[in-house]
Every structure is written in structure tokens, then in C-alpha cells.
Amino acid sequence: MYEKFGDVNGATHVYLRTARSILRDVAAEYSAYEFYSNRTQIRTKMQEELDAALRLYGAYCSGLNLLDFTLPPAFYTKIQRTIAATQNVEKAQYEQETAKIKAETDRQKARKDADIILQQKGAMAEQVYLDMDAKARAFQATKEAE
């Protein structure tokens, strides 16, 4: 290592330059959305490429973690808008389903109310018929008795 880089600082400098270059190049292959949603895949590719590059210098990369990375604020704004839009769609679907259920419930109640009214009116009509029939029989009986 001393023969290649001179001292530890030289080696550190080469390793850092190599790591920055590899990580930057791999990161450039992905969109912000992919970076946000495929972190494991990107981390694996970064580790593999960094390991291959460091092996040329007699070093290796045994692990890599993407603990902290920054995406453009506009990306986070779009994510928030997407989440809000999704929630609005879900809310509208819920409200639509609730309205359908309420409409069906109201329809069933109206049908039952109509059946009750129909039964009441039928019973009233039957009562009027029976009253009139009784009066007609009574009238007929008084006519025959005279």
C-alpha cells in the first residue's frame, strides 16, 4: 500500500475519491423516485461496484449503508401531494360507498313505509266496505220488514 500511495493519507485520499465517484455514478443511474422506493437495490449495486473498484487498489467493501441521503425538496413536495391525492381519492371512494349504502337504506325504508301505508289503507278500505255492507244489510232488512 505504501508503494502505491505513499502513506496512509494518500491511500485514504484515493479510497475517498474512488468511493465518491462510484457512489455518484451509481446514484445518477436512478431517478429520485427509484432512489426513494428502491433503496435496497441501489445500496446493493453501490456496494458491488465500490467493492470491485476498491479491489483494484487492494481493498474491499464489506458493507454499505444508505443511512442519510437528501433528495430535492420538490421531490418531497410531490410525494406529499401524491399522498394527499391518494387520501382524497380514498376519502371520495369512502364517501361514495357511504352514500350508496345510505341510498339503499333509504330505499328499503321507503319500501317498508309504503308497504305499511298500503296495508293501513287496505285495512281502512276493508273496514269501510264492511261498514257499508252492514249498513246495506240493515237497510235491506228494514225495507223487507216494512
Buried (B, 14 or more C-beta within 10 A) or exposed (E): EEEEBEEEEEBEEBBEEBBEEBBEEBBEEBEBEEBBEBBEEBBEBBBBBBBEBBEEBEBEBEEBEBEEEEEEEEBEEEBEEEEEEEEEEEEEEEEEEEEEEEEEEEEEEEEEEEEEEEEEEEEEEEEEEEEEEEEEEEEEEEEEEE
